[in-house]
């Protein structure tokens, strides 16, 4: 009988949980920087540029990928990386972190809509149930029954992040032969280049980065928050996500990744005092349940890869 220490799942599961924790910490550690006065675009640039710089040694070994799959790299960098980060960080400037991330996790639901109405492929009954659950959950999260209780622009930006996240699942359908480290690294590099044009990082108030931000009722160095966002929520998040997918199946690793908004909500509560009310908690549970069902209900064939799971995705 094989020892449990040689079972990839015994290692893969904690690695997948670590990935969800790293990704989930992005918003709670980025928002204090925004609250201190940094532009959300500047925070997104710091994350993408810092991550690309740390992954630069990996990119140098995978330069041929740029010739083999230029359109894939372009789409991934523009939408799956830059689009997600810009929309998400802009959203959390006006609405709670937990609400923004729960709405972003509608990505798998949007993918099913693309498959059904654009690709004209059939979807299962369980997929429809998943979509309905997620839509009802969204109505609860934004308290639609009593009028929108959150900033409409923030909610719209969160939906934009969900749409950009959906592109990751769709692009992964044609990325089987591209090394995931190369895809993540070149995506971050291209994303950083795009955000550089939008954010104009030379206008960053570096005095803010040399100062302190408020976290969990205490003042901590701003660079400590930047370090977590770059090293933890970007480089380590991507690397642990990739390892988790390789040790587990994409479906299992993707299922574990649904811990990410739970982690983000708990961290936002502890670190930022952003407590969600009963409607948001119930709605969040429905969104995650619906998105999980949708993720598991991919049609047979090539479309299955499009819903493999969010681990290793650019989810914030």
C-alpha positions as CSV (number, residue, x, y, z in Angstrom):
1,X,0.0,0.0,0.0
2,X,1.4,3.4,-1.0
3,X,2.3,5.7,1.9
4,X,0.1,8.8,2.2
5,X,3.3,10.9,2.0
6,X,3.6,9.7,-1.6
7,X,0.0,10.6,-2.5
8,X,0.0,13.8,-4.5
9,X,-3.4,14.7,-3.1
10,X,-2.0,14.8,0.4
11,X,0.3,17.7,-0.7
12,X,-2.0,19.1,-3.4
13,X,-4.9,19.9,-1.0
14,X,-3.0,22.2,1.4
15,X,-1.2,23.8,-1.6
16,X,-4.6,24.6,-3.1
17,X,-5.8,26.0,0.2
18,X,-2.7,28.1,0.4
19,X,-3.4,29.5,-3.1
20,X,-6.9,30.5,-2.2
21,X,-5.5,32.3,0.9
22,X,-2.9,34.1,-1.1
23,X,-5.4,35.2,-3.7
24,X,-8.0,36.1,-1.1
25,X,-5.6,38.4,0.7
26,X,-5.2,40.7,-2.3
27,X,-8.2,43.1,-1.6
28,X,-7.9,43.3,2.2
29,X,-4.2,44.3,1.9
30,X,-4.7,46.6,-1.1
31,X,-7.6,48.6,0.2
32,X,-5.6,50.2,3.0
33,X,-3.3,51.6,0.4
34,X,-6.2,53.0,-1.5
35,X,-7.7,54.4,1.7
36,X,-4.4,56.1,2.4
37,X,-4.6,58.0,-0.9
38,X,-3.1,55.8,-3.6
39,X,-5.1,55.6,-6.9
40,X,-6.5,52.1,-7.5
41,X,-4.7,52.1,-10.8
42,X,-1.4,52.7,-9.1
43,X,-2.1,49.8,-6.7
44,X,-2.9,47.5,-9.7
45,X,0.3,48.7,-11.4
46,X,2.4,47.9,-8.3
47,X,0.9,44.4,-8.2
48,X,1.4,43.6,-11.9
49,X,4.8,45.2,-12.3
50,X,6.2,43.7,-9.1
51,X,4.9,40.2,-10.0
52,X,6.2,40.5,-13.6
53,X,9.6,41.5,-12.2
54,X,9.8,38.6,-9.8
55,X,8.8,36.2,-12.6
56,X,11.2,37.6,-15.1
57,X,13.7,34.7,-14.8
58,X,10.9,32.3,-15.8
59,X,10.0,34.5,-18.8
60,X,13.5,34.4,-20.2
61,X,13.3,30.6,-20.6
62,X,9.9,30.8,-22.4
63,X,10.4,33.5,-25.1
64,X,9.4,31.1,-27.9
65,X,5.8,31.2,-26.5
66,X,5.5,34.8,-27.8
67,X,5.9,33.5,-31.4
68,X,3.7,30.3,-30.9
69,X,0.7,31.9,-29.2
70,X,0.8,35.7,-29.6
71,X,-3.0,36.2,-29.6
72,X,-3.4,34.0,-26.5
73,X,-0.8,36.0,-24.6
74,X,-2.4,39.3,-25.8
75,X,-5.9,38.3,-24.8
76,X,-4.7,36.9,-21.5
77,X,-2.7,40.0,-20.6
78,X,-5.3,42.5,-21.6
79,X,-8.4,41.0,-20.1
80,X,-7.5,38.1,-17.8
81,X,-4.8,40.1,-16.0
82,X,-5.0,43.8,-16.6
83,X,-8.8,44.0,-16.9
84,X,-9.4,41.9,-13.7
85,X,-7.0,43.9,-11.6
86,X,-8.1,47.4,-12.7
87,X,-11.8,46.6,-12.4
88,X,-11.4,44.9,-9.0
89,X,-9.2,47.5,-7.3
90,X,-11.3,50.3,-8.7
91,X,-14.4,48.5,-7.3
92,X,-13.1,48.0,-3.8
93,X,-12.4,51.7,-3.6
94,X,-16.2,52.2,-3.3
95,X,-17.7,48.9,-2.1
96,X,-16.7,46.3,0.5
97,X,-14.0,43.8,-0.6
98,X,-16.3,40.8,0.1
99,X,-19.1,42.1,-2.1
100,X,-16.7,42.9,-5.0
101,X,-15.1,39.5,-4.9
102,X,-18.4,37.6,-4.6
103,X,-19.7,39.4,-7.6
104,X,-16.5,38.6,-9.5
105,X,-17.0,34.9,-8.9
106,X,-19.9,35.1,-11.3
107,X,-17.2,34.5,-13.9
108,X,-18.0,30.7,-14.4
109,X,-21.7,31.7,-14.8
110,X,-20.8,34.2,-17.6
111,X,-18.8,31.5,-19.3
112,X,-21.8,29.3,-19.5
113,X,-23.8,32.1,-21.0
114,X,-21.0,32.5,-23.7
115,X,-21.0,28.8,-24.4
116,X,-24.8,28.7,-24.7
117,X,-25.6,31.9,-26.6
118,X,-22.3,32.6,-28.6
119,X,-21.0,29.1,-29.2
120,X,-24.5,27.7,-29.5
121,X,-23.5,24.6,-27.5
122,X,-26.1,22.9,-25.2
123,X,-25.8,23.2,-21.4
124,X,-27.1,20.8,-18.8
125,X,-30.0,21.3,-16.5
126,X,-27.7,21.5,-13.6
127,X,-25.9,24.4,-15.3
128,X,-29.2,26.3,-15.6
129,X,-29.8,25.6,-11.9
130,X,-26.3,27.0,-11.1
131,X,-27.0,30.1,-13.0
132,X,-30.3,30.7,-11.3
133,X,-28.8,30.2,-7.9
134,X,-26.0,32.7,-8.7
135,X,-28.4,35.3,-10.0
136,X,-30.6,35.0,-6.9
137,X,-27.5,35.3,-4.8
138,X,-26.4,38.4,-6.7
139,X,-29.8,40.0,-6.0
140,X,-29.3,39.3,-2.3
141,X,-25.7,40.6,-2.2
142,X,-26.6,43.9,-3.7
143,X,-29.9,44.0,-1.8
144,X,-31.9,44.5,-5.0
145,X,-35.1,43.9,-3.1
146,X,-34.7,47.1,-1.1
147,X,-32.9,49.2,-3.7
148,X,-29.2,49.1,-4.4
149,X,-27.4,49.6,-1.1
150,X,-23.9,49.9,-2.6
151,X,-22.3,52.3,-5.0
152,X,-23.6,51.5,-8.5
153,X,-20.3,52.2,-10.2
154,X,-18.5,49.8,-7.8
155,X,-21.1,47.1,-8.6
156,X,-20.6,47.7,-12.3
157,X,-16.8,47.5,-12.0
158,X,-17.2,44.2,-10.1
159,X,-19.3,42.8,-12.9
160,X,-16.5,44.0,-15.3
161,X,-14.0,42.0,-13.2
162,X,-16.3,39.0,-13.5
163,X,-16.4,39.3,-17.3
164,X,-12.6,39.7,-17.4
165,X,-12.2,36.7,-15.1
166,X,-14.5,34.7,-17.5
167,X,-11.9,35.3,-20.3
168,X,-9.4,33.2,-18.3
169,X,-11.6,30.2,-18.4
170,X,-12.3,30.7,-22.1
171,X,-8.7,31.3,-23.0
172,X,-7.6,28.3,-21.0
173,X,-9.5,26.2,-23.5
174,X,-6.8,26.9,-26.1
175,X,-3.8,27.1,-23.7
176,X,-3.1,23.4,-23.1
177,X,0.3,23.5,-24.8
178,X,1.5,26.7,-23.2
179,X,3.4,26.4,-19.9
180,X,1.2,27.9,-17.2
181,X,4.3,29.7,-15.7
182,X,4.9,31.3,-19.1
183,X,1.2,32.2,-19.5
184,X,1.1,33.8,-16.0
185,X,4.4,35.6,-16.4
186,X,3.8,37.0,-19.8
187,X,0.2,37.9,-18.8
188,X,1.6,39.9,-15.8
189,X,4.2,41.6,-18.0
190,X,1.7,42.6,-20.7
191,X,-0.9,43.6,-18.1
192,X,1.7,45.8,-16.3
193,X,2.6,47.4,-19.7
194,X,-1.1,48.2,-20.4
195,X,-1.7,49.5,-16.9
196,X,1.4,51.6,-17.1
197,X,-0.2,53.6,-19.9
198,X,-3.4,54.1,-17.9
199,X,-1.9,54.6,-14.4
200,X,1.1,56.8,-15.2
201,X,3.1,55.3,-12.3
202,X,5.6,58.2,-12.4
203,X,2.8,60.2,-10.7
204,X,2.6,57.8,-7.7
205,X,3.0,59.7,-4.4
206,X,5.9,57.7,-3.1
207,X,5.8,59.5,0.2
208,X,2.6,57.5,0.9
209,X,4.6,54.3,0.2
210,X,7.2,55.4,2.7
211,X,4.5,56.1,5.3
212,X,2.1,53.9,7.1
213,X,-1.4,52.5,6.5
214,X,-4.2,51.4,8.9
215,X,-4.7,47.7,9.1
216,X,-6.7,45.9,11.9
217,X,-6.8,49.1,13.9
218,X,-3.0,49.5,13.8
219,X,-0.6,51.5,11.7
220,X,1.8,49.3,9.7
221,X,4.4,50.2,7.0
222,X,2.7,50.8,3.6
223,X,5.5,48.7,2.0
224,X,4.4,45.7,4.1
225,X,1.0,45.8,2.4
226,X,2.6,46.3,-1.0
227,X,4.9,43.3,-0.3
228,X,2.0,41.1,0.5
229,X,0.1,42.2,-2.6
230,X,3.1,41.6,-4.9
231,X,4.8,38.5,-3.3
232,X,1.9,36.8,-1.6
233,X,-1.2,37.6,-3.6
234,X,0.6,37.6,-7.0
235,X,3.7,35.4,-7.3
236,X,3.0,32.9,-4.5
237,X,-0.7,32.8,-5.4
238,X,0.0,31.9,-9.0
239,X,2.8,29.4,-8.3
240,X,0.8,27.5,-5.6
241,X,-2.2,27.5,-7.9
242,X,-0.3,26.0,-10.7
243,X,1.3,23.3,-8.4
244,X,-2.2,22.6,-7.0
245,X,-3.6,21.9,-10.5
246,X,-0.8,19.6,-11.3
247,X,-1.1,17.6,-8.0
248,X,-4.9,17.5,-8.0
249,X,-7.3,17.4,-10.9
250,X,-8.3,20.8,-12.3
251,X,-11.9,20.2,-11.0
252,X,-10.8,19.5,-7.5
253,X,-8.3,22.4,-7.4
254,X,-10.9,24.6,-8.9
255,X,-13.4,23.6,-6.2
256,X,-10.9,24.5,-3.5
257,X,-10.4,27.9,-5.1
258,X,-14.0,28.8,-4.1
259,X,-12.5,29.3,-0.6
260,X,-11.0,32.6,-2.0
261,X,-14.0,34.9,-1.5
262,X,-14.6,33.3,2.0
263,X,-11.0,34.1,2.9
264,X,-11.3,37.6,1.5
265,X,-14.5,38.3,3.4
266,X,-13.0,37.0,6.7
267,X,-9.8,39.0,6.2
268,X,-11.8,42.1,5.3
269,X,-13.8,41.7,8.5
270,X,-10.7,41.2,10.7
271,X,-8.4,43.7,9.0
272,X,-10.8,46.3,7.7
273,X,-13.8,45.9,10.0
274,X,-16.0,45.3,6.9
275,X,-18.7,43.0,8.2
276,X,-21.3,41.8,5.7
277,X,-24.9,41.7,6.7
278,X,-27.2,38.6,6.6
279,X,-28.4,39.4,3.0
280,X,-24.8,39.5,1.7
281,X,-23.8,36.3,3.6
282,X,-26.9,34.4,2.2
283,X,-26.4,35.8,-1.2
284,X,-22.7,35.0,-1.1
285,X,-23.4,31.4,-0.3
286,X,-25.9,31.2,-3.2
287,X,-23.4,32.8,-5.6
288,X,-20.6,30.4,-4.6
289,X,-23.0,27.4,-4.8
290,X,-24.3,28.5,-8.2
291,X,-20.8,29.3,-9.6
292,X,-19.6,25.9,-8.3
293,X,-22.4,24.1,-10.0
294,X,-21.9,26.1,-13.2
295,X,-18.2,25.3,-13.1
296,X,-18.9,21.5,-12.7
297,X,-21.5,21.5,-15.5
298,X,-19.3,22.3,-18.5
299,X,-20.3,20.6,-21.8
300,X,-18.3,17.7,-23.0
301,X,-15.5,18.2,-25.5
302,X,-13.3,21.3,-25.8
303,X,-15.5,23.5,-23.7
304,X,-14.7,21.4,-20.7
305,X,-11.3,23.0,-20.4
306,X,-13.0,26.4,-20.3
307,X,-14.4,25.7,-16.9
308,X,-11.5,23.8,-15.5
309,X,-11.4,25.9,-12.4
310,X,-10.1,29.2,-11.0
311,X,-6.9,28.0,-9.3
312,X,-4.0,29.7,-11.0
313,X,-6.4,32.2,-12.6
314,X,-5.9,35.9,-12.3
315,X,-8.6,36.1,-9.7
316,X,-7.5,38.9,-7.4
